[in-house]
């Protein structure tokens, strides 16, 4: 008796089901892809118990005749291809003809279908892969497939399913990605008699993303667009700002020629583009649609067609990297309104601390004298101008108090504040241009002279002009500072919302981008008195190996012994007192990076230098300094985050403020 047997069709189908039908989500994927190939404009998916007990997919596609329905349940029967050559230009999602027979072999399967123009439809009933029962029946236009008791005849496979909640989550994920890949189709997903997902089917990817992920995500979207006619490559889609992150790649969707795939090359390209803008544990939401010539890809390299082989993977990597980089680099005319992170679900929390009020009729205390803020380092003299310190909201340290005694009217108080602001805020007087130029690189003496000139011109008439100028700037959409909180956060506004800027993170990003743009090396300043530095053997070896890197960063060190070095030059933009700490921190990063590339070493070194040189939390800023930071931040290439991935700016829109103050549904001006 022969030891080799030819398997029967039922066993063959069950074996094939092990590849095609891994879990209920696999059934949904196969059936919905067939509905998409059938030209459906509306697709509804309903499940119970995670899809294990009941699963239904209904579409309004072209349907099938009785003859086609009989053929569709046979193995390797398909309408998508006719011969092997068609695989080179395949443009449909399903083409192997295994979905229906394999699903029917491990479930209680029923299908109703009716094409356009037919009076009656066809119903097919199959139980566990047995002989089908096919007969005429009333049916809606399109196809409805029900799958019940999945894996009832293969208990070993059913045993390895996860909980109903987990299986339902996998189905939801598949439907989400399918809805994103086909925004022209209206999807409805019902889970345990509850509507879980609805998309409009408007044909716009933005509308689909908003319907699935909500307003907060859609408000943080950046559009991607890249086209390479020579290679037949086109990339479109959206990606979120670096401030909108999640801990997994679960909400990254890659679509190639309408097919959802997993691709390490595409994911890596996004990671590289965002490397200096997001924390190590975060990933942005991305929906990338790639159109490539069908002949350049192989879609049949994975049993579930979830992976794709590219003819030139490096071309895809470079294209995605460039498209992502262009998206996160905002246009110069859009300013901070585009880059600010939208605050997620603002909530109201009443403070438990007592509030102290000063009676309006009580004599107002005089301003507390302020000895001024002396710059600690040459860096601060140049970049901060040695300005006198200011307190919260731009008042002199100690608090702004209107002059005089007794009650003060609102109009008078407004003029007092505007007059105080005019002495520091460059937009209000003729000194504005001088101050802006100082921020771009003039000397500390010129900046101090500009400020002194501004201080002498703050009179009542100018205060009136200042108020008018501020109103005009707001109407034009400019972001202007209105104060400082906790000497750490800059508060700013435009006509549509409120902004909170982390002064250290923002200045760190500004310096990092400035240093990165120095192709010939960061300018350095010679030290009048050289510093002697001593390192251990490992650090000394790293300094010798990376001498060119340190020189490029503006640090000049000469060997003065086996482990001793004489520091002769430091970058012009950092405090001399912090030079040694910066060098040691760079060495720590070099130890951690191990066999890193030259570009990575330079990036980490620049990030360290920028971090240590930036304005720190706790430093007082006046209006002119705050305005310079806002202006410079809006002109940087990547203003969303600091080089270490922390957000630089948050935005509260007018609607967010209304929700926090429970003014929803009312006129905001009342």
MIKENU-984330 format. One line per field, with one value per residue (C-alpha): residue in one letter; x, y negated, z negated. Coordinates in nm, 2 decimals. Layout:
! MIKENU-984330
rest	a,...
X	X,...
Y	Y,...
Z	Z,...
This chain:
! MIKENU-984330
rest	x,x,x,x,x,x,x,x,x,x,x,x,x,x,x,x,x,x,x,x,x,x,x,x,x,x,x,x,x,x,x,x,x,x,x,x,x,x,x,x,x,x,x,x,x,x,x,x,x,x,x,x,x,x,x,x,x,x,x,x,x,x,x,x,x,x,x,x,x,x,x,x,x,x,x,x,x,x,x,x,x,x,x,x,x,x,x,x,x,x,x,x,x,x,x,x,x,x,x,x,x,x,x,x,x,x,x,x,x,x,x,x,x,x,x,x,x,x,x,x,x,x,x,x,x,x,x,x,x,x,x,x,x,x,x,x,x,x,x,x,x,x,x,x,x,x,x,x,x,x,x,x,x,x,x,x,x,x,x,x,x,x,x,x,x,x,x,x,x,x,x,x,x,x,x,x,x,x,x,x,x,x,x,x,x,x,x,x,x,x,x,x,x,x,x,x,x,x,x,x,x,x,x,x,x,x,x,x,x,x,x,x,x,x,x,x,x,x,x,x,x,x,x,x,x,x,x,x,x,x,x,x,x,x,x,x,x,x,x,x,x,x,x,x,x,x,x,x,x,x,x,x,x,x,x,x,x,x,x,x,x,x,x,x,x,x,x,x,x,x,x,x,x,x,x,x,x,x,x,x,x,x,x,x,x,x,x,x,x,x,x,x,x,x,x,x,x,x,x,x,x,x,x,x,x,x,x,x,x,x,x,x,x,x,x,x,x,x,x,x,x,x,x,x,x,x,x,x,x,x,x,x,x,x,x,x,x,x,x,x,x,x,x,x,x,x,x,x,x,x,x,x,x,x,x,x,x,x,x,x,x,x,x,x,x,x,x,x,x,x,x,x,x,x,x,x,x,x,x,x,x,x,x,x,x,x,x,x,x,x,x,x,x,x,x,x,x,x,x,x,x,x,x,x,x,x,x,x,x,x,x,x,x,x,x,x,x,x,x,x,x,x,x,x,x,x,x,x,x,x,x,x,x,x,x,x,x,x,x,x,x,x,x,x,x,x,x,x,x,x,x,x,x,x,x,x,x,x,x,x,x,x,x,x,x,x,x,x,x,x,x,x,x,x,x,x,x,x,x,x,x,x,x,x,x,x,x,x,x,x,x,x,x,x,x,x,x,x,x,x,x,x,x,x,x,x,x,x,x,x,x,x,x,x,x,x,x,x,x,x,x,x,x,x,x,x,x,x,x,x,x,x,x,x,x,x,x,x,x,x,x,x,x,x,x,x,x,x,x,x,x,x,x,x,x,x,x,x,x,x,x,x,x,x,x,x,x,x,x,x,x,x,x,x,x,x,x,x,x,x,x,x,x,x,x,x,x,x,x,x,x,x,x,x,x,x,x,x,x,x,x,x,x,x,x,x,x,x,x,x,x,x,x,x,x,x,x,x,x,x,x,x,x,x,x,x,x,x,x,x,x,x,x,x,x,x,x,x,x,x,x,x,x,x,x,x,x,x,x,x,x,x,x,x,x,x,x,x,x,x,x,x,x,x,x,x,x,x,x,x
X	0.00,0.14,0.25,0.18,-0.18,-0.36,-0.56,-0.93,-1.06,-1.19,-0.85,-0.68,-0.91,-0.85,-0.48,-0.51,-0.72,-0.42,-0.25,-0.54,-0.76,-0.54,-0.81,-1.15,-0.97,-0.83,-1.18,-1.29,-0.98,-1.05,-1.42,-1.39,-1.11,-1.35,-1.62,-1.37,-1.27,-1.65,-1.68,-1.87,-1.94,-2.08,-1.95,-2.09,-1.92,-2.10,-1.95,-2.04,-1.81,-1.50,-1.61,-1.59,-1.97,-2.10,-1.95,-2.13,-2.00,-2.25,-2.17,-2.35,-2.10,-2.19,-2.29,-2.27,-2.49,-2.58,-2.31,-2.04,-2.16,-2.11,-1.76,-1.66,-1.66,-1.42,-1.05,-0.84,-1.14,-1.10,-1.21,-0.90,-0.64,-0.64,-0.28,0.06,0.16,-0.13,0.05,0.30,0.04,-0.21,-0.42,-0.68,-0.66,-0.77,-0.66,-0.57,-0.93,-0.88,-1.08,-1.43,-1.36,-1.11,-1.34,-1.63,-1.43,-1.38,-1.72,-2.09,-2.09,-2.37,-2.37,-2.65,-2.57,-2.76,-2.62,-2.77,-3.08,-3.16,-3.50,-3.37,-3.04,-2.85,-2.79,-2.50,-2.49,-2.19,-2.12,-1.77,-1.66,-1.93,-2.13,-2.28,-2.65,-2.72,-3.06,-3.24,-3.35,-3.44,-3.14,-3.04,-2.82,-2.46,-2.33,-2.39,-2.17,-2.23,-1.96,-2.08,-1.91,-1.56,-1.32,-1.60,-1.46,-1.09,-1.08,-0.70,-0.70,-0.98,-0.80,-0.52,-0.75,-0.72,-1.01,-1.31,-1.20,-0.85,-1.00,-1.24,-0.95,-0.77,-1.08,-1.12,-0.76,-0.81,-1.13,-0.96,-0.67,-0.90,-1.11,-0.80,-0.69,-1.02,-1.17,-1.41,-1.60,-1.83,-1.75,-1.97,-1.84,-2.08,-1.94,-2.18,-2.48,-2.28,-2.16,-1.78,-1.67,-1.83,-1.66,-1.82,-1.70,-1.63,-1.32,-1.10,-0.84,-0.85,-1.22,-1.16,-0.88,-1.10,-1.39,-1.16,-0.92,-1.11,-1.06,-0.75,-0.55,-0.69,-0.59,-0.23,-0.20,0.07,0.02,0.27,0.32,0.60,0.60,0.88,0.75,1.08,1.03,0.65,0.64,0.39,0.34,0.05,-0.10,-0.07,0.15,0.11,0.32,0.59,0.38,0.12,0.27,0.19,0.40,0.35,0.34,-0.02,-0.16,0.09,-0.07,0.12,-0.07,0.09,-0.13,-0.44,-0.31,-0.23,0.12,0.38,0.72,1.03,1.18,0.90,0.88,1.26,1.24,0.98,1.19,1.50,1.31,1.17,1.48,1.57,1.21,1.05,1.13,1.27,0.95,0.71,0.58,0.38,0.05,0.11,-0.11,0.11,-0.03,0.23,0.15,0.42,0.42,0.27,0.57,0.81,0.65,0.57,0.25,0.25,0.55,0.33,0.04,-0.19,-0.04,0.05,0.41,0.53,0.87,1.00,1.22,1.42,1.37,1.63,1.43,1.12,1.32,1.46,1.13,0.94,1.22,1.21,0.83,0.82,1.10,0.93,0.60,0.75,0.95,0.68,0.65,0.79,0.46,0.26,0.45,0.37,0.00,0.09,0.36,0.19,0.07,-0.31,-0.40,-0.58,-0.92,-0.87,-1.01,-1.10,-0.95,-1.03,-0.74,-0.76,-0.53,-0.69,-0.71,-0.59,-0.75,-0.65,-0.95,-0.99,-1.01,-0.70,-0.38,-0.19,0.17,0.45,0.65,0.92,1.26,1.46,1.84,1.83,1.95,2.32,2.44,2.64,2.84,2.95,2.68,2.41,2.55,2.53,2.21,2.01,2.13,2.18,1.82,1.67,1.47,1.09,0.84,0.53,0.35,0.63,0.60,0.91,1.02,0.81,0.49,0.35,0.15,-0.01,0.13,-0.07,-0.30,-0.67,-0.89,-0.76,-0.99,-0.94,-0.85,-0.57,-0.44,-0.43,-0.23,0.01,0.07,0.11,0.36,0.56,0.54,0.65,0.99,1.07,0.85,1.01,0.69,0.58,0.85,1.12,1.38,1.20,1.42,1.74,1.63,1.54,1.88,2.05,1.86,2.01,2.37,2.45,2.66,2.53,2.63,2.41,2.12,2.16,2.15,1.84,1.67,1.78,1.64,1.31,1.29,1.31,1.02,0.74,0.49,0.11,0.08,0.30,0.10,-0.21,-0.02,0.11,-0.25,-0.35,-0.04,-0.11,-0.47,-0.35,-0.10,-0.36,-0.59,-0.31,-0.25,0.08,0.18,0.28,0.39,0.18,0.40,0.59,0.48,0.71,1.00,0.98,0.69,0.62,0.25,0.16,-0.15,-0.29,-0.64,-0.75,-0.59,-0.34,0.01,0.24,0.61,0.87,1.15,1.43,1.31,1.23,1.57,1.74,1.57,1.67,2.03,2.04,1.91,2.15,2.45,2.34,2.34,2.70,2.85,3.20,3.20,3.06,3.24,3.46,3.61,3.96,4.00,4.22,4.30,4.32,4.15,4.33,4.11,4.19,4.01,4.03,4.19,3.87,3.77,4.12,4.11,3.77,3.90,4.19,3.96,3.71,3.94,3.78,3.43,3.53,3.70,3.39,3.18,3.41,3.61,3.99,4.19,4.57,4.73,4.92,5.00,4.88,4.53,4.55,4.42,4.45,4.11,4.20,3.87,3.50,3.19,3.10,2.74,2.80,2.90,3.27,3.19,2.98,3.24,3.39,3.04,2.94,3.26,3.21,2.85,2.95,3.20,2.92,2.71,3.00,3.05,2.68,2.66,2.93,2.98,2.77,2.81,2.98,2.64,2.49,2.79,2.76,2.38,2.42,2.71,2.51,2.20,2.42,2.58,2.24,2.08,2.36,2.38,2.00,1.81,1.72,1.40,1.39,1.55,1.35,1.27,1.13,0.89,1.16,1.34,1.02,0.93,1.27,1.23,0.88,1.01,1.32,1.12,0.88,1.17,1.34,1.32,1.17,1.00,0.77,1.02,1.36,1.64,1.55,1.19,1.02,0.74,0.83,0.49,0.13,-0.19,-0.52,-0.77,-1.07,-1.29,-1.06,-1.08,-1.46,-1.48,-1.26,-1.47,-1.79,-1.90,-1.99,-2.31,-2.29,-2.16,-1.80,-1.81,-2.10
Y	0.00,-0.34,-0.57,-0.88,-1.00,-1.26,-1.47,-1.54,-1.89,-1.94,-1.87,-2.08,-2.37,-2.34,-2.34,-2.65,-2.81,-2.79,-3.04,-3.26,-3.25,-3.31,-3.48,-3.65,-3.97,-3.77,-3.68,-4.04,-4.14,-3.89,-3.96,-4.34,-4.33,-4.13,-4.39,-4.67,-4.48,-4.44,-4.82,-4.88,-5.23,-5.13,-4.84,-4.74,-4.50,-4.36,-4.12,-3.95,-3.80,-3.93,-3.77,-3.41,-3.35,-3.59,-3.80,-3.97,-4.18,-4.36,-4.56,-4.73,-4.61,-4.46,-4.12,-3.78,-3.57,-3.21,-3.07,-3.30,-3.22,-2.85,-2.91,-3.15,-2.88,-2.66,-2.67,-2.90,-3.04,-3.42,-3.70,-3.90,-3.72,-3.47,-3.37,-3.40,-3.71,-3.90,-3.88,-4.14,-4.41,-4.30,-4.59,-4.42,-4.32,-3.96,-3.74,-3.39,-3.26,-3.10,-3.33,-3.19,-2.82,-2.83,-3.04,-2.81,-2.51,-2.62,-2.79,-2.79,-3.00,-3.17,-3.41,-3.61,-3.80,-3.97,-4.16,-4.47,-4.39,-4.05,-3.99,-3.72,-3.66,-3.35,-3.20,-2.97,-2.78,-2.57,-2.40,-2.31,-2.26,-2.01,-2.01,-2.35,-2.42,-2.67,-2.81,-3.12,-3.37,-3.73,-3.95,-4.31,-4.45,-4.35,-4.07,-3.98,-3.71,-3.57,-3.36,-3.19,-2.96,-3.02,-2.72,-2.51,-2.20,-2.29,-2.32,-2.32,-2.65,-2.80,-2.73,-2.97,-3.26,-3.55,-3.71,-3.85,-4.20,-4.14,-3.98,-4.26,-4.51,-4.34,-4.36,-4.73,-4.78,-4.61,-4.81,-5.13,-5.07,-4.96,-5.27,-5.49,-5.31,-5.37,-5.71,-5.70,-5.41,-5.47,-5.21,-5.12,-4.89,-4.75,-4.56,-4.38,-4.60,-4.92,-5.15,-5.16,-5.33,-5.54,-5.71,-5.95,-5.80,-6.15,-6.05,-6.28,-6.11,-6.40,-6.34,-5.97,-6.04,-6.29,-6.05,-5.77,-5.95,-6.27,-6.64,-6.67,-6.44,-6.60,-6.94,-6.82,-6.68,-6.78,-6.70,-6.49,-6.53,-6.41,-6.31,-6.15,-6.11,-5.95,-5.66,-5.66,-5.72,-5.94,-5.98,-6.15,-6.14,-6.29,-6.28,-6.43,-6.70,-6.56,-6.67,-6.42,-6.08,-5.73,-5.46,-5.21,-5.20,-5.08,-5.40,-5.42,-5.30,-5.23,-5.19,-5.09,-5.09,-5.07,-4.77,-4.80,-4.66,-4.65,-4.79,-4.83,-5.05,-5.30,-5.29,-5.35,-5.64,-5.81,-5.74,-5.89,-6.21,-6.25,-6.13,-6.47,-6.58,-6.29,-6.10,-5.75,-5.60,-5.79,-5.75,-5.99,-5.90,-5.85,-5.76,-5.73,-5.64,-5.53,-5.48,-5.28,-5.09,-4.74,-4.58,-4.72,-4.53,-4.17,-4.15,-3.77,-3.73,-3.68,-3.43,-3.72,-3.97,-4.19,-4.25,-4.37,-4.33,-4.64,-4.63,-4.93,-4.96,-5.23,-5.45,-5.41,-5.48,-5.80,-5.92,-5.87,-6.03,-6.34,-6.36,-6.34,-6.59,-6.84,-6.80,-6.87,-7.17,-7.44,-7.71,-8.04,-8.23,-8.00,-8.08,-7.94,-7.89,-7.58,-7.43,-7.47,-7.15,-7.14,-7.08,-6.75,-6.76,-7.06,-7.00,-7.24,-7.19,-7.45,-7.55,-7.48,-7.77,-8.09,-8.39,-8.72,-9.04,-9.41,-9.64,-9.88,-10.18,-10.10,-10.29,-10.10,-10.01,-10.15,-9.93,-9.73,-9.85,-9.61,-9.62,-9.48,-9.15,-9.15,-8.90,-8.62,-8.54,-8.70,-8.48,-8.64,-8.99,-8.92,-8.71,-8.85,-9.20,-9.24,-9.35,-9.44,-9.16,-9.15,-8.95,-8.76,-8.91,-9.15,-9.36,-9.46,-9.19,-9.24,-9.30,-9.57,-9.83,-10.14,-10.47,-10.68,-10.59,-10.51,-10.35,-10.30,-10.27,-9.98,-10.22,-10.38,-10.04,-9.93,-10.24,-10.17,-9.82,-9.92,-10.19,-9.93,-9.69,-9.96,-9.99,-9.63,-9.52,-9.60,-9.62,-9.95,-10.20,-10.30,-10.09,-9.77,-9.72,-9.78,-9.52,-9.26,-9.31,-9.26,-8.93,-8.83,-8.89,-9.25,-9.32,-9.34,-9.71,-9.79,-9.59,-9.77,-10.11,-10.01,-9.92,-10.24,-10.44,-10.25,-10.31,-10.69,-10.70,-10.53,-10.81,-10.82,-10.90,-10.61,-10.38,-10.46,-10.38,-10.06,-9.94,-10.02,-9.84,-9.53,-9.52,-9.55,-9.27,-9.04,-9.11,-9.01,-8.68,-8.76,-8.58,-8.83,-8.78,-8.89,-8.77,-8.50,-8.24,-8.10,-8.24,-7.93,-7.97,-8.25,-8.33,-8.46,-8.52,-8.57,-8.65,-8.29,-8.15,-8.14,-7.99,-7.86,-7.83,-7.65,-7.91,-7.67,-7.41,-7.68,-7.85,-7.50,-7.43,-7.77,-7.72,-7.36,-7.46,-7.75,-7.52,-7.26,-7.52,-7.61,-7.39,-7.53,-7.48,-7.67,-8.01,-8.00,-8.26,-8.24,-8.23,-8.50,-8.26,-7.90,-7.63,-7.31,-7.00,-6.65,-6.33,-5.96,-5.73,-5.65,-6.01,-6.11,-5.84,-5.97,-6.32,-6.20,-6.00,-6.28,-6.58,-6.70,-6.67,-6.89,-7.14,-7.16,-7.23,-7.52,-7.35,-7.37,-7.15,-7.10,-6.80,-6.91,-6.56,-6.20,-6.29,-6.67,-6.92,-7.29,-7.44,-7.74,-7.81,-7.76,-7.82,-8.19,-8.11,-7.93,-8.06,-8.00,-7.87,-7.59,-7.48,-7.20,-7.06,-7.06,-6.88,-6.61,-6.56,-6.52,-6.26,-6.07,-6.07,-5.94,-5.65,-5.57,-5.58,-5.32,-5.27,-5.56,-5.74,-6.08,-6.24,-6.09,-6.20,-6.55,-6.56,-6.45,-6.69,-6.98,-6.88,-6.88,-7.22,-7.38,-7.24,-7.38,-7.71,-7.78,-8.01,-7.82,-7.78,-8.04,-8.32,-8.64,-8.77,-9.10,-9.15,-9.21,-8.89,-8.69,-8.84,-8.74,-8.38,-8.36,-8.51,-8.29,-7.98,-8.05,-8.06,-7.74,-7.43,-7.20,-7.42,-7.15,-7.01,-7.06,-6.83,-6.58,-6.55,-6.77,-7.00,-7.37,-7.52,-7.44,-7.61,-7.67,-7.76,-7.99,-7.68,-7.51,-7.81,-7.82,-7.45,-7.50,-7.79,-7.60,-7.87,-7.61,-7.71,-8.08,-8.39,-8.41,-8.79,-8.81
Z	0.00,0.10,-0.18,0.02,0.03,0.23,-0.01,0.04,0.10,-0.25,-0.41,-0.15,-0.23,-0.60,-0.55,-0.33,-0.60,-0.83,-0.60,-0.50,-0.81,-1.11,-1.33,-1.28,-1.16,-0.87,-0.76,-0.78,-0.57,-0.30,-0.27,-0.28,-0.02,0.21,0.15,0.25,0.56,0.64,0.66,0.34,0.22,-0.11,-0.33,-0.67,-0.91,-1.21,-1.47,-1.79,-2.05,-1.88,-1.55,-1.67,-1.70,-1.44,-1.16,-0.87,-0.58,-0.36,-0.05,0.24,0.51,0.84,0.70,0.87,1.09,0.98,1.21,1.06,0.71,0.78,0.91,0.64,0.37,0.56,0.48,0.70,0.88,0.93,1.16,1.10,1.32,1.61,1.64,1.47,1.67,1.51,1.18,1.31,1.33,1.06,0.94,0.72,0.35,0.38,0.67,0.55,0.52,0.18,-0.05,-0.03,-0.02,-0.30,-0.52,-0.45,-0.54,-0.91,-0.98,-0.91,-0.60,-0.41,-0.12,0.05,0.37,0.65,0.95,1.11,1.32,1.16,1.00,0.76,0.60,0.51,0.16,0.09,-0.24,-0.35,-0.68,-0.77,-0.41,-0.32,0.00,0.06,0.07,0.36,0.44,0.55,0.28,0.23,0.18,0.18,0.46,0.38,0.15,-0.21,-0.37,-0.72,-0.90,-1.22,-1.47,-1.33,-1.38,-1.53,-1.35,-1.42,-1.80,-1.81,-1.62,-1.81,-2.14,-2.04,-1.98,-2.23,-2.43,-2.25,-2.33,-2.17,-1.86,-1.82,-1.85,-1.57,-1.35,-1.43,-1.33,-1.00,-0.92,-1.02,-0.78,-0.50,-0.55,-0.53,-0.22,-0.05,-0.17,0.12,-0.05,-0.34,-0.62,-0.92,-1.19,-1.45,-1.75,-1.98,-1.86,-1.91,-1.64,-1.67,-1.35,-1.07,-0.78,-0.54,-0.21,-0.07,0.11,-0.10,-0.32,-0.57,-0.63,-0.69,-0.94,-1.12,-1.14,-1.27,-1.50,-1.60,-1.58,-1.79,-1.56,-1.24,-1.37,-1.41,-1.06,-0.81,-0.44,-0.25,0.13,0.35,0.72,0.93,1.28,1.40,1.17,1.18,0.80,0.62,0.24,0.07,-0.27,-0.62,-0.92,-1.26,-1.42,-1.65,-1.94,-1.86,-1.94,-2.06,-2.20,-1.92,-1.54,-1.55,-1.41,-1.11,-0.79,-0.47,-0.15,0.18,0.49,0.26,0.07,-0.31,-0.38,-0.65,-0.55,-0.76,-0.50,-0.51,-0.89,-0.91,-0.67,-0.89,-1.21,-1.05,-0.94,-1.29,-1.48,-1.64,-1.70,-1.90,-2.21,-2.17,-2.29,-2.06,-1.70,-1.49,-1.33,-0.96,-0.66,-0.35,-0.01,0.24,0.61,0.79,1.13,1.06,1.24,0.98,0.68,0.59,0.39,0.34,0.12,-0.20,-0.25,-0.37,-0.12,-0.42,-0.29,0.05,0.22,0.40,0.70,0.56,0.19,0.15,0.39,0.17,-0.14,0.00,0.13,-0.19,-0.39,-0.17,-0.17,-0.55,-0.59,-0.36,-0.56,-0.90,-0.77,-0.78,-0.51,-0.63,-0.59,-0.81,-1.13,-1.48,-1.41,-1.21,-1.44,-1.78,-1.94,-2.00,-2.36,-2.39,-2.57,-2.79,-3.13,-3.42,-3.76,-4.03,-4.24,-4.61,-4.70,-4.84,-4.61,-4.75,-4.63,-4.68,-4.73,-4.44,-4.67,-4.87,-4.80,-4.53,-4.64,-4.45,-4.22,-4.40,-4.30,-4.09,-4.09,-3.74,-3.58,-3.51,-3.24,-3.39,-3.08,-2.75,-2.59,-2.78,-2.71,-2.34,-2.31,-2.60,-2.58,-2.95,-3.00,-3.33,-3.47,-3.43,-3.62,-3.52,-3.22,-3.15,-3.46,-3.65,-3.90,-4.20,-4.01,-3.78,-3.97,-3.81,-3.93,-4.17,-4.45,-4.48,-4.22,-3.87,-3.57,-3.32,-3.04,-3.26,-3.36,-3.00,-2.91,-3.20,-3.08,-2.72,-2.82,-3.01,-2.72,-2.47,-2.65,-2.56,-2.27,-1.94,-1.74,-1.91,-1.83,-1.58,-1.78,-1.67,-1.36,-1.56,-1.83,-1.57,-1.41,-1.74,-1.78,-1.44,-1.56,-1.66,-1.96,-2.32,-2.32,-2.03,-2.18,-2.51,-2.33,-2.15,-2.47,-2.64,-2.35,-2.37,-2.75,-2.70,-2.45,-2.65,-2.70,-2.71,-2.34,-2.25,-2.48,-2.28,-1.96,-2.12,-2.19,-1.83,-1.70,-1.91,-1.78,-1.43,-1.47,-1.62,-1.33,-1.09,-1.26,-1.42,-1.74,-2.01,-2.37,-2.66,-2.95,-3.13,-3.38,-3.65,-3.46,-3.24,-3.00,-2.75,-2.71,-2.37,-2.16,-1.82,-1.70,-1.73,-2.04,-2.32,-2.30,-2.58,-2.48,-2.69,-2.67,-2.72,-2.47,-2.21,-2.25,-2.24,-1.90,-1.77,-1.86,-1.74,-1.39,-1.39,-1.48,-1.22,-0.95,-1.01,-0.73,-0.79,-1.16,-1.45,-1.50,-1.81,-2.04,-2.18,-2.55,-2.71,-2.99,-2.88,-3.08,-3.19,-3.17,-3.29,-3.16,-3.22,-2.97,-2.79,-2.75,-2.64,-2.37,-2.25,-2.23,-2.01,-1.79,-1.75,-1.73,-1.40,-1.55,-1.85,-1.62,-1.40,-1.71,-1.80,-2.08,-2.04,-2.27,-2.28,-2.45,-2.76,-2.90,-2.88,-3.00,-3.02,-2.76,-2.73,-2.61,-2.40,-2.21,-2.28,-2.06,-2.05,-2.15,-2.48,-2.82,-2.89,-3.24,-3.09,-2.83,-3.04,-3.13,-2.77,-2.66,-2.93,-2.83,-2.46,-2.57,-2.76,-2.45,-2.24,-2.49,-2.47,-2.09,-2.04,-1.66,-1.55,-1.22,-1.19,-1.13,-1.45,-1.65,-1.53,-1.59,-1.95,-2.01,-1.86,-2.07,-2.39,-2.30,-2.22,-2.54,-2.77,-2.59,-2.57,-2.81,-3.12,-3.31,-3.58,-3.38,-3.35,-3.00,-2.88,-2.59,-2.34,-2.43,-2.42,-2.08,-1.94,-2.06,-1.90,-1.57,-1.56,-1.65,-1.36,-1.12,-1.23,-1.01,-1.28,-1.54,-1.69,-1.95,-2.10,-1.97,-2.25,-2.15,-2.41,-2.28,-2.24,-2.20,-2.29,-2.16,-2.32,-2.05,-2.12,-2.12,-2.38,-2.61,-2.57,-2.67,-2.98,-3.09,-3.00,-2.75,-2.48,-2.30,-2.41,-2.24,-2.35,-2.36,-2.61
